[in-house]
């Protein structure tokens, strides 16, 4: 399919940030172009390799959801949502748990499960957790409507392709203001994919995005105290998107320019930083290049910004057989743009109060990686969080901005260890493992899935779930798949 084109729009009224110049020959807005793409994309338009990768990204998300069912946050969330749903419950599957909920409640809870361990994928240029909102939404709406697995898979790709591009527009600026783009941007992606599954027209898909402008949310305040709220963002994005699509289908009217308008998403949320936005990225290459191939699968259950340093620290520890007591000091170089997220405030980062707090602490991740020679879910257990040897080593970790970082194309990391006997040991990961230039293979994703899934279910059941998801597009009714995914 050929993407629509976009031309320069009239600048906003005085007081608003003007959008960057668009290119093309007609006067379609960003929302109109995305609506046309979401409506017109066919299953056969998606290259086979992209479809296969999409199913593996879903599988990765499913494994994390299963592992999450072993954690307290999952059960507290389920109890709360079941209380809202009432005795009648609902018809939609909860991943890995013996419960069924109304559509929006199921999507919200499944988003919490996929994102709850912060082990889920990231679209690197867009700096968003792409699958955590789009997978639960595509699966839930398709199950609710009794659609095919092929329909669900195509809608998921619509969500990834549109959300990734919208995230890339900001060039990482949302984090600088304190917004979490997974919650903000994910809502628009979910509105488009949900509207498509509902049979919305291009005009209705356009309106759905305008309505969503008033419902997307996501704050980074959780970084201050290890709060659980980030876990909520992808599922809430699904709820917002489904709501916007449903309202638009019935004629509810939303703003015409939800992205580049005077009070659109980017001007209203970014203020002066909106001047750095590249609005052409929102529609560039739609239907011709595939942002899904830029989605990075996480090798570590921590903030993606810390992955380069984690790998670097592990390499140093293994190559030199270091003991924590051998280390006099550590310098960790990260992209300047991520310092607010994983390095500050430093007092909070040195002694994380919870597993979630630890995931966003560069000193803790580096210290645990050096001390253990690995960083997995075991390094987030209470025993590790209170390990005085690791905490003492974390106090020796000092951060610096990496002057050679390729951010946001990749999340670089460099670790320099000074030993007590005067040696300087250095390792650099210029491109983080799992990024598009260093992707995890589909086989590696399956291995990660099985490791996560078997924390909650038997090998036999894990393999049944794997086979069901990897055969998603062959299912005439997605309910034959969701039956396998439930508890």
LOTORKOL-370526 format. One record per residue (C-alpha): residue number from 1; residue in one letter; y, x, z. Coordinates in nm, 3 decimals, decimal comma, always signed. Layout:
N
 pos code       y       x       z
 NUM    A       Y       X       Z
...
This chain:
487
 pos code       y       x       z
   1    X  +0,000  +0,000  +0,000
   2    X  +0,358  +0,112  -0,065
   3    X  +0,596  +0,118  +0,231
   4    X  +0,925  -0,071  +0,215
   5    X  +1,242  +0,133  +0,198
   6    X  +1,544  +0,133  +0,426
   7    X  +1,911  +0,181  +0,341
   8    X  +2,214  +0,272  +0,554
   9    X  +2,317  -0,012  +0,780
  10    X  +2,670  -0,095  +0,885
  11    X  +2,763  +0,096  +1,201
  12    X  +2,751  -0,101  +1,527
  13    X  +3,068  -0,249  +1,669
  14    X  +3,298  -0,018  +1,860
  15    X  +3,137  +0,122  +2,169
  16    X  +2,782  +0,146  +2,031
  17    X  +2,602  +0,452  +1,898
  18    X  +2,571  +0,449  +1,521
  19    X  +2,223  +0,497  +1,379
  20    X  +2,136  +0,801  +1,178
  21    X  +2,155  +0,745  +0,804
  22    X  +1,861  +0,568  +0,643
  23    X  +1,728  +0,628  +0,297
  24    X  +1,608  +0,393  +0,026
  25    X  +1,727  +0,122  -0,206
  26    X  +1,715  -0,210  -0,021
  27    X  +1,878  -0,338  +0,296
  28    X  +1,568  -0,389  +0,511
  29    X  +1,608  -0,305  +0,878
  30    X  +1,355  -0,093  +1,063
  31    X  +1,202  -0,407  +1,217
  32    X  +1,163  -0,569  +0,874
  33    X  +0,991  -0,264  +0,730
  34    X  +0,750  -0,242  +1,022
  35    X  +0,683  -0,615  +0,999
  36    X  +0,595  -0,587  +0,630
  37    X  +0,361  -0,298  +0,701
  38    X  +0,189  -0,479  +0,988
  39    X  +0,139  -0,787  +0,772
  40    X  +0,022  -0,616  +0,454
  41    X  -0,203  -0,331  +0,571
  42    X  -0,562  -0,391  +0,471
  43    X  -0,876  -0,240  +0,620
  44    X  -0,955  -0,071  +0,288
  45    X  -0,604  +0,078  +0,278
  46    X  -0,697  +0,295  +0,576
  47    X  -0,885  +0,613  +0,477
  48    X  -1,242  +0,623  +0,604
  49    X  -1,176  +0,937  +0,811
  50    X  -0,883  +0,765  +0,984
  51    X  -1,094  +0,459  +1,060
  52    X  -1,365  +0,682  +1,206
  53    X  -1,113  +0,873  +1,418
  54    X  -0,967  +0,543  +1,538
  55    X  -1,306  +0,434  +1,673
  56    X  -1,347  +0,765  +1,851
  57    X  -1,004  +0,729  +2,012
  58    X  -1,113  +0,385  +2,134
  59    X  -1,433  +0,540  +2,267
  60    X  -1,235  +0,803  +2,458
  61    X  -1,027  +0,524  +2,614
  62    X  -1,339  +0,330  +2,706
  63    X  -1,490  +0,627  +2,888
  64    X  -1,175  +0,669  +3,095
  65    X  -1,172  +0,297  +3,177
  66    X  -1,529  +0,322  +3,303
  67    X  -1,448  +0,625  +3,518
  68    X  -1,144  +0,442  +3,657
  69    X  -1,367  +0,169  +3,800
  70    X  -1,474  +0,420  +4,066
  71    X  -1,118  +0,449  +4,197
  72    X  -0,937  +0,235  +4,449
  73    X  -0,646  +0,142  +4,221
  74    X  -0,882  -0,039  +3,983
  75    X  -1,018  -0,274  +4,247
  76    X  -0,682  -0,344  +4,408
  77    X  -0,545  -0,429  +4,062
  78    X  -0,840  -0,657  +3,984
  79    X  -0,804  -0,841  +4,315
  80    X  -0,434  -0,899  +4,253
  81    X  -0,480  -1,022  +3,898
  82    X  -0,775  -1,245  +3,988
  83    X  -0,553  -1,403  +4,252
  84    X  -0,300  -1,491  +3,984
  85    X  -0,565  -1,619  +3,743
  86    X  -0,713  -1,854  +4,003
  87    X  -1,065  -1,988  +4,035
  88    X  -1,084  -2,079  +3,667
  89    X  -1,070  -1,714  +3,564
  90    X  -1,055  -1,667  +3,188
  91    X  -1,242  -1,584  +2,871
  92    X  -1,149  -1,221  +2,811
  93    X  -1,350  -0,913  +2,907
  94    X  -1,250  -0,663  +3,175
  95    X  -1,371  -0,317  +3,074
  96    X  -1,658  -0,200  +3,290
  97    X  -1,612  -0,465  +3,561
  98    X  -1,793  -0,797  +3,617
  99    X  -1,490  -1,018  +3,566
 100    X  -1,327  -1,229  +3,298
 101    X  -0,957  -1,310  +3,289
 102    X  -0,698  -1,493  +3,080
 103    X  -0,585  -1,291  +2,777
 104    X  -0,266  -1,135  +2,911
 105    X  -0,417  -1,063  +3,253
 106    X  -0,718  -0,894  +3,092
 107    X  -0,496  -0,682  +2,868
 108    X  -0,281  -0,578  +3,162
 109    X  -0,581  -0,481  +3,374
 110    X  -0,756  -0,300  +3,087
 111    X  -0,439  -0,102  +3,025
 112    X  -0,441  +0,002  +3,391
 113    X  -0,802  +0,115  +3,360
 114    X  -0,747  +0,316  +3,041
 115    X  -0,432  +0,486  +3,169
 116    X  -0,522  +0,499  +3,537
 117    X  -0,653  +0,857  +3,542
 118    X  -0,390  +0,990  +3,300
 119    X  -0,676  +1,127  +3,092
 120    X  -0,598  +0,916  +2,783
 121    X  -0,464  +1,031  +2,448
 122    X  -0,104  +1,111  +2,355
 123    X  +0,077  +1,095  +2,024
 124    X  +0,249  +1,430  +2,057
 125    X  +0,566  +1,385  +1,844
 126    X  +0,619  +1,034  +1,984
 127    X  +0,539  +1,145  +2,341
 128    X  +0,355  +0,818  +2,405
 129    X  +0,008  +0,730  +2,527
 130    X  -0,079  +0,554  +2,204
 131    X  -0,420  +0,400  +2,270
 132    X  -0,369  +0,285  +2,629
 133    X  -0,172  -0,021  +2,518
 134    X  -0,295  -0,080  +2,163
 135    X  -0,670  -0,070  +2,234
 136    X  -0,669  -0,332  +2,515
 137    X  -0,430  -0,551  +2,315
 138    X  -0,623  -0,537  +1,987
 139    X  -0,954  -0,594  +2,165
 140    X  -0,818  -0,874  +2,384
 141    X  -0,639  -1,074  +2,115
 142    X  -0,932  -1,040  +1,873
 143    X  -1,173  -1,156  +2,146
 144    X  -0,942  -1,444  +2,243
 145    X  -0,928  -1,564  +1,882
 146    X  -1,290  -1,487  +1,791
 147    X  -1,196  -1,244  +1,514
 148    X  -1,405  -0,968  +1,357
 149    X  -1,434  -0,611  +1,473
 150    X  -1,281  -0,507  +1,142
 151    X  -0,972  -0,719  +1,221
 152    X  -0,943  -0,558  +1,564
 153    X  -0,975  -0,207  +1,424
 154    X  -0,713  -0,267  +1,154
 155    X  -0,471  -0,414  +1,407
 156    X  -0,526  -0,115  +1,636
 157    X  -0,430  +0,118  +1,349
 158    X  -0,118  -0,094  +1,288
 159    X  -0,023  -0,044  +1,652
 160    X  -0,080  +0,330  +1,647
 161    X  +0,109  +0,385  +1,321
 162    X  +0,415  +0,183  +1,422
 163    X  +0,430  +0,291  +1,786
 164    X  +0,391  +0,658  +1,701
 165    X  +0,678  +0,649  +1,455
 166    X  +0,909  +0,459  +1,688
 167    X  +0,837  +0,706  +1,966
 168    X  +0,912  +1,000  +1,738
 169    X  +1,262  +0,866  +1,665
 170    X  +1,381  +0,964  +2,014
 171    X  +1,252  +1,325  +1,995
 172    X  +1,151  +1,321  +2,360
 173    X  +1,485  +1,190  +2,486
 174    X  +1,347  +0,894  +2,681
 175    X  +1,201  +1,128  +2,941
 176    X  +1,538  +1,295  +2,990
 177    X  +1,692  +0,963  +3,094
 178    X  +1,402  +0,855  +3,314
 179    X  +1,226  +0,605  +3,089
 180    X  +0,854  +0,618  +3,012
 181    X  +0,824  +0,553  +2,637
 182    X  +0,461  +0,443  +2,666
 183    X  +0,585  +0,125  +2,830
 184    X  +0,892  +0,081  +2,615
 185    X  +0,758  +0,172  +2,271
 186    X  +0,408  +0,040  +2,336
 187    X  +0,548  -0,311  +2,368
 188    X  +0,671  -0,311  +2,007
 189    X  +0,345  -0,169  +1,877
 190    X  +0,157  -0,442  +2,063
 191    X  +0,389  -0,713  +1,934
 192    X  +0,315  -0,606  +1,578
 193    X  -0,060  -0,577  +1,617
 194    X  -0,090  -0,899  +1,820
 195    X  +0,125  -1,087  +1,572
 196    X  -0,090  -0,964  +1,287
 197    X  -0,406  -1,087  +1,460
 198    X  -0,237  -1,422  +1,528
 199    X  -0,163  -1,463  +1,156
 200    X  +0,214  -1,422  +1,188
 201    X  +0,429  -1,408  +0,876
 202    X  +0,650  -1,105  +0,806
 203    X  +0,951  -1,304  +0,931
 204    X  +0,769  -1,389  +1,253
 205    X  +0,661  -1,027  +1,301
 206    X  +1,027  -0,930  +1,258
 207    X  +1,128  -1,179  +1,528
 208    X  +0,849  -1,066  +1,760
 209    X  +1,005  -0,720  +1,775
 210    X  +1,345  -0,868  +1,855
 211    X  +1,202  -1,074  +2,139
 212    X  +1,019  -0,770  +2,274
 213    X  +1,352  -0,590  +2,312
 214    X  +1,404  -0,800  +2,627
 215    X  +1,061  -0,738  +2,778
 216    X  +0,950  -0,373  +2,737
 217    X  +0,979  -0,152  +3,046
 218    X  +0,873  +0,178  +3,197
 219    X  +1,041  +0,396  +3,464
 220    X  +0,961  +0,755  +3,559
 221    X  +1,061  +0,698  +3,923
 222    X  +0,693  +0,730  +4,016
 223    X  +0,743  +1,105  +3,980
 224    X  +0,946  +1,108  +4,302
 225    X  +0,667  +0,999  +4,534
 226    X  +0,335  +0,971  +4,350
 227    X  +0,358  +0,593  +4,309
 228    X  +0,099  +0,403  +4,104
 229    X  +0,345  +0,226  +3,875
 230    X  +0,292  +0,444  +3,567
 231    X  -0,061  +0,305  +3,550
 232    X  +0,089  -0,038  +3,485
 233    X  +0,305  +0,056  +3,186
 234    X  +0,058  +0,033  +2,892
 235    X  -0,095  -0,297  +3,003
 236    X  +0,247  -0,443  +3,064
 237    X  +0,345  -0,332  +2,714
 238    X  +0,049  -0,534  +2,587
 239    X  +0,161  -0,838  +2,785
 240    X  +0,515  -0,801  +2,648
 241    X  +0,394  -0,764  +2,290
 242    X  +0,156  -1,059  +2,304
 243    X  +0,430  -1,275  +2,457
 244    X  +0,681  -1,174  +2,190
 245    X  +0,433  -1,243  +1,911
 246    X  +0,333  -1,583  +2,050
 247    X  +0,696  -1,693  +2,093
 248    X  +0,787  -1,574  +1,744
 249    X  +0,495  -1,769  +1,595
 250    X  +0,651  -2,088  +1,734
 251    X  +0,999  -2,018  +1,600
 252    X  +1,161  -1,850  +1,902
 253    X  +1,450  -1,642  +1,772
 254    X  +1,501  -1,277  +1,860
 255    X  +1,767  -1,020  +1,764
 256    X  +1,754  -0,897  +1,406
 257    X  +1,798  -0,525  +1,479
 258    X  +1,606  -0,446  +1,796
 259    X  +1,605  -0,071  +1,738
 260    X  +1,928  +0,042  +1,575
 261    X  +2,159  -0,247  +1,669
 262    X  +2,462  -0,199  +1,894
 263    X  +2,253  -0,284  +2,202
 264    X  +1,919  -0,205  +2,041
 265    X  +1,645  -0,003  +2,207
 266    X  +1,771  +0,346  +2,126
 267    X  +2,147  +0,302  +2,183
 268    X  +2,102  +0,098  +2,501
 269    X  +1,838  +0,320  +2,663
 270    X  +1,951  +0,664  +2,550
 271    X  +2,331  +0,638  +2,557
 272    X  +2,487  +0,959  +2,417
 273    X  +2,139  +1,104  +2,349
 274    X  +2,092  +0,835  +2,084
 275    X  +2,305  +1,054  +1,859
 276    X  +2,005  +1,285  +1,831
 277    X  +1,770  +1,011  +1,711
 278    X  +1,625  +1,033  +1,363
 279    X  +1,583  +0,668  +1,259
 280    X  +1,414  +0,761  +0,934
 281    X  +1,106  +0,865  +1,133
 282    X  +1,047  +0,500  +1,225
 283    X  +0,932  +0,415  +0,874
 284    X  +0,860  +0,747  +0,703
 285    X  +0,524  +0,759  +0,526
 286    X  +0,401  +0,416  +0,631
 287    X  +0,074  +0,350  +0,453
 288    X  +0,068  +0,697  +0,300
 289    X  +0,051  +0,946  +0,589
 290    X  -0,137  +0,864  +0,908
 291    X  +0,014  +0,934  +1,248
 292    X  -0,318  +0,846  +1,406
 293    X  -0,429  +1,193  +1,300
 294    X  -0,150  +1,335  +1,520
 295    X  -0,288  +1,169  +1,833
 296    X  -0,404  +1,433  +2,080
 297    X  -0,712  +1,376  +2,295
 298    X  -0,676  +1,521  +2,645
 299    X  -0,913  +1,794  +2,761
 300    X  -0,769  +1,766  +3,115
 301    X  -0,699  +1,463  +3,342
 302    X  -0,335  +1,556  +3,397
 303    X  +0,003  +1,513  +3,234
 304    X  -0,021  +1,645  +2,879
 305    X  +0,287  +1,861  +2,938
 306    X  +0,083  +2,082  +3,175
 307    X  -0,218  +2,134  +2,948
 308    X  -0,103  +2,456  +2,782
 309    X  -0,055  +2,621  +3,120
 310    X  -0,386  +2,484  +3,251
 311    X  -0,576  +2,642  +2,963
 312    X  -0,379  +2,965  +3,001
 313    X  -0,452  +2,983  +3,375
 314    X  -0,823  +2,913  +3,321
 315    X  -0,841  +3,187  +3,057
 316    X  -0,678  +3,441  +3,292
 317    X  -0,905  +3,345  +3,582
 318    X  -1,223  +3,368  +3,378
 319    X  -1,137  +3,686  +3,189
 320    X  -1,031  +3,874  +3,500
 321    X  -1,256  +3,719  +3,768
 322    X  -0,949  +3,668  +3,984
 323    X  -0,960  +3,544  +4,342
 324    X  -0,660  +3,355  +4,484
 325    X  -0,600  +3,636  +4,734
 326    X  -0,563  +3,883  +4,444
 327    X  -0,252  +3,703  +4,317
 328    X  +0,097  +3,806  +4,425
 329    X  +0,297  +3,574  +4,198
 330    X  +0,276  +3,345  +3,895
 331    X  +0,529  +3,258  +3,625
 332    X  +0,460  +2,949  +3,416
 333    X  +0,656  +2,888  +3,096
 334    X  +0,683  +2,530  +2,969
 335    X  +0,908  +2,347  +2,721
 336    X  +1,255  +2,293  +2,864
 337    X  +1,226  +1,920  +2,788
 338    X  +0,931  +1,867  +3,024
 339    X  +1,070  +2,040  +3,333
 340    X  +1,204  +1,716  +3,483
 341    X  +0,859  +1,562  +3,458
 342    X  +0,619  +1,829  +3,587
 343    X  +0,838  +2,080  +3,775
 344    X  +1,105  +1,886  +3,963
 345    X  +1,180  +1,818  +4,241
 346    X  +0,998  +2,135  +4,336
 347    X  +0,937  +2,033  +4,701
 348    X  +0,733  +1,734  +4,583
 349    X  +0,538  +1,941  +4,333
 350    X  +0,423  +2,207  +4,579
 351    X  +0,227  +1,966  +4,801
 352    X  +0,123  +1,656  +4,603
 353    X  +0,060  +1,353  +4,822
 354    X  -0,197  +1,189  +4,593
 355    X  -0,417  +1,256  +4,294
 356    X  -0,156  +1,093  +4,072
 357    X  +0,118  +1,309  +4,218
 358    X  -0,097  +1,616  +4,147
 359    X  -0,137  +1,524  +3,779
 360    X  +0,238  +1,572  +3,735
 361    X  +0,269  +1,894  +3,937
 362    X  +0,273  +2,210  +3,727
 363    X  +0,237  +2,436  +4,036
 364    X  -0,070  +2,244  +4,155
 365    X  -0,237  +2,228  +3,812
 366    X  -0,183  +2,600  +3,753
 367    X  -0,297  +2,694  +4,107
 368    X  -0,611  +2,480  +4,091
 369    X  -0,693  +2,614  +3,744
 370    X  -0,657  +2,973  +3,862
 371    X  -0,856  +2,914  +4,181
 372    X  -1,138  +2,709  +4,029
 373    X  -1,145  +2,834  +3,670
 374    X  -1,140  +2,471  +3,555
 375    X  -0,938  +2,151  +3,592
 376    X  -1,127  +1,822  +3,593
 377    X  -1,151  +1,504  +3,796
 378    X  -1,311  +1,701  +4,081
 379    X  -0,985  +1,898  +4,114
 380    X  -0,809  +1,571  +4,196
 381    X  -1,032  +1,472  +4,486
 382    X  -0,884  +1,467  +4,838
 383    X  -1,073  +1,783  +4,931
 384    X  -0,888  +1,978  +4,661
 385    X  -0,552  +1,817  +4,729
 386    X  -0,573  +1,945  +5,087
 387    X  -0,722  +2,284  +5,006
 388    X  -0,484  +2,526  +5,179
 389    X  -0,592  +2,813  +4,953
 390    X  -0,483  +2,619  +4,643
 391    X  -0,164  +2,495  +4,810
 392    X  -0,072  +2,849  +4,914
 393    X  -0,126  +2,964  +4,558
 394    X  +0,085  +2,674  +4,426
 395    X  +0,373  +2,805  +4,637
 396    X  +0,358  +3,127  +4,435
 397    X  +0,398  +2,947  +4,100
 398    X  +0,747  +2,961  +3,953
 399    X  +0,845  +2,783  +3,633
 400    X  +1,070  +2,884  +3,345
 401    X  +1,179  +2,720  +3,020
 402    X  +0,980  +2,853  +2,727
 403    X  +1,234  +2,981  +2,471
 404    X  +0,973  +2,980  +2,192
 405    X  +0,828  +2,633  +2,252
 406    X  +0,754  +2,415  +1,946
 407    X  +0,815  +2,093  +2,149
 408    X  +0,776  +1,807  +2,061
 409    X  +0,538  +1,913  +1,783
 410    X  +0,318  +2,067  +2,050
 411    X  +0,331  +2,132  +2,424
 412    X  +0,324  +2,508  +2,474
 413    X  +0,225  +2,684  +2,795
 414    X  +0,226  +3,047  +2,907
 415    X  +0,109  +3,188  +3,238
 416    X  +0,193  +3,536  +3,366
 417    X  +0,010  +3,648  +3,680
 418    X  +0,120  +3,948  +3,886
 419    X  -0,163  +4,084  +4,098
 420    X  -0,137  +4,256  +4,435
 421    X  -0,251  +4,583  +4,277
 422    X  +0,042  +4,572  +4,030
 423    X  -0,123  +4,439  +3,714
 424    X  +0,043  +4,179  +3,491
 425    X  -0,201  +3,936  +3,327
 426    X  -0,070  +3,709  +3,055
 427    X  -0,206  +3,429  +2,838
 428    X  -0,020  +3,195  +2,603
 429    X  -0,121  +2,863  +2,448
 430    X  +0,147  +2,808  +2,184
 431    X  -0,015  +2,483  +2,072
 432    X  -0,196  +2,284  +2,339
 433    X  -0,567  +2,226  +2,284
 434    X  -0,629  +1,875  +2,154
 435    X  -0,305  +1,856  +1,953
 436    X  -0,316  +1,793  +1,578
 437    X  -0,323  +2,165  +1,499
 438    X  -0,609  +2,218  +1,747
 439    X  -0,784  +1,882  +1,759
 440    X  -1,091  +1,797  +1,961
 441    X  -1,369  +1,705  +1,719
 442    X  -1,529  +1,361  +1,719
 443    X  -1,839  +1,520  +1,874
 444    X  -1,625  +1,665  +2,153
 445    X  -1,475  +1,321  +2,212
 446    X  -1,823  +1,173  +2,242
 447    X  -1,916  +1,443  +2,495
 448    X  -1,601  +1,369  +2,698
 449    X  -1,677  +0,996  +2,681
 450    X  -2,032  +1,044  +2,808
 451    X  -1,913  +1,264  +3,094
 452    X  -1,658  +1,003  +3,202
 453    X  -1,878  +0,699  +3,142
 454    X  -2,168  +0,835  +3,345
 455    X  -1,947  +0,852  +3,651
 456    X  -1,980  +0,473  +3,656
 457    X  -2,284  +0,368  +3,449
 458    X  -2,626  +0,496  +3,349
 459    X  -2,679  +0,718  +3,044
 460    X  -2,860  +0,431  +2,872
 461    X  -2,572  +0,191  +2,922
 462    X  -2,316  +0,455  +2,824
 463    X  -2,500  +0,505  +2,495
 464    X  -2,514  +0,129  +2,431
 465    X  -2,139  +0,107  +2,478
 466    X  -2,088  +0,411  +2,254
 467    X  -2,292  +0,258  +1,974
 468    X  -2,115  -0,078  +2,004
 469    X  -1,769  +0,074  +1,976
 470    X  -1,855  +0,315  +1,697
 471    X  -1,998  +0,018  +1,507
 472    X  -1,695  -0,201  +1,579
 473    X  -1,595  -0,264  +1,219
 474    X  -1,943  -0,391  +1,133
 475    X  -1,924  -0,668  +1,394
 476    X  -1,854  -1,012  +1,239
 477    X  -1,732  -1,132  +1,580
 478    X  -1,572  -0,882  +1,819
 479    X  -1,725  -1,075  +2,109
 480    X  -2,060  -0,915  +2,030
 481    X  -1,893  -0,584  +2,116
 482    X  -1,687  -0,695  +2,416
 483    X  -2,001  -0,841  +2,575
 484    X  -2,138  -0,487  +2,589
 485    X  -1,813  -0,342  +2,724
 486    X  -1,784  -0,571  +3,026
 487    X  -1,937  -0,514  +3,368
